[in-house]
């Protein structure tokens, strides 16, 4: 029998975090979920694309045991030296959601696109320096911080971050 669940949490900053369709009950019983404390997050493989940078948010299992994860990470820019959210949280681009089992030191990647804020009029975007990314690993209400100094749009009328579900 396969259990299905949708867990949706909305944080004070307005970021929605979700895990869609949990792992099969048999997998859950045998292997624990990769929680926030089990995963390290980095931004890797950044390269230029038309008006954007594309790369991956890499989630690496830092625990001593195997665990599973699935779905989309929650992502937003933060700044002002205190973790204040800058602009709109990432939009989730379409993709296939799969359960991914990670042995210690293995990783899963969530493809990410960071739009160049100069694509928008300054009056619409309200360019603002950012300190990095706030990342909620799937199923967690605690955030990780990934340092990445750039410029984001303070306005929530435009979207500058797009993320896809975790892949192997």
Secondary structure, DSSP 8 states (H G I E B T S, - for coil): -----EEEEE-TTS-EEEEES---HHHHHHSEE--GGGEEEEEEEEEEETTEEEEEEEEEE-SSS-EEE-S--EEEEEETTTTEEES---EE-------EEE-TT-EEEEEEEEE-GGGS-HHHH-EEEEEEEEEE-TT-SSEEEEEEEEEEES-SSS--EEEEEEE-
